[in-house]
Amino acid sequence: MQADIVVLPGDGIGPEITACAVRVLQQIAQKFGHEFRFQTHLIGGAAIDASGEALPAVTLDACRGADAVLLGAVGGPKWSDPKAPVRPEQGLLAIRQALGLYANLRPVSTHPAVLDRAPIKAELLQGVDMIVVRELTGGIYFGKRSRTADHATDECAYSRSEIERVVRRAFRLAQARRGYLVSVDKANVLDTSRLWREVTTRIGAEEFPDVRLEHQLVDSMAMHLIARPREYDVIVTENMFGDILTDEASLLAGSLGLLPSASLGEGRIGLYEPIHGSAPDIAGRGIANPYATILSAALLLRHSLGLEAEAAAIEKAVSDALYAGCFTGDIAVKGQTALNTEQAAEAVLARLV
Ligand code: NAD
């Protein structure tokens, strides 16, 4: 297969970790007989420095013409003045919107070799394997807003079709996994949530009778995620609830450095990135954990290119590296030697079969 992949390293540790993921993709291409063509472009703070814009037109055009986009992270203290006219995160919001990426998938699983790194009892974490699907382009973050000196409003709006498309995607995922979907809302208070629940219930009954659907209120879901995380398979929710719950769920894995994400729309193109930020505190030192970005490359192969065996090969290689104790500083414990970024990437490359 031939595929065009745009790489957006971004800021901070972004260039260090995307370089590792590209090496892994190159090795996959070689092993499985594919041709992946890579183009690198600017986004975020690096783009602001070069052009004054967080998402230059040349970057967006390249992404529109690609099969998939692999992103590092954006932002850092240099661009964090709240009064600045352009901020790095605007590049991220703009690219998600421009590419119509309305579904953010965050798989969260725990690895036996690092169970004790999470601030939650290891016995609760054994076997956790879920995907949280967050609606990404609607809701309160994109609603009308107003502000006077003493009053402010943020409107949360959802249309039936915005709910349908993301919920269908979550049902399809659940169907291909353990057949269990939990939809999270606040239907006891919010009208958007009542519409969400109505749409989800109808789609479940009409199109996915084989998937067990449950509704949870977001406040109780916040507790259940920590108290019994093993029970969940696929969770779907609106933008702001998803923003909060996915950060909470990320605690289960023991390090931000292990968790990938995929942002998908209707077509083949998707944006793949680690869930962590640009880690300016360790940027440029070559010690960042590249596994989340390498695992994001696996999601890219699965969801944009339909290469399941190749995706699974990467995931197994990362898992095997963890079993072998190949840990970067964020997951190494006292007395263990921590690998640097390059050594961790080598550990994965050596196990890619
Ligand atoms: P962060 O995720 O960058 O860092 C939080 C902590 O985790 C830091 O101590 C960092 O060193 C560590 N960490 C993160 N990724 C790591 C990795 N791969 N390996 C080892 N350690 C890792 O969050 P933050 O400090 O709140 O934000 C820093 C910058 O990143 C900010 O400008 C923020 O806006 C931006 N950010 C960007 C994204 C994105 O691009 N999607 C997401 C979150 C934050």
Boltz pocket constraint, residues with backbone or C-beta under 6 A from the ligand:
constraints:
  - pocket:
      binder: B
      contacts: [[A, 13], [A, 72], [A, 73], [A, 74], [A, 75], [A, 76], [A, 77], [A, 80], [A, 89], [A, 92], [A, 256], [A, 257], [A, 273], [A, 274], [A, 275], [A, 276], [A, 277], [A, 278], [A, 279], [A, 280], [A, 281], [A, 282], [A, 287], [A, 288], [A, 289], [A, 290], [A, 292], [A, 330]]
      max_distance: 6.0
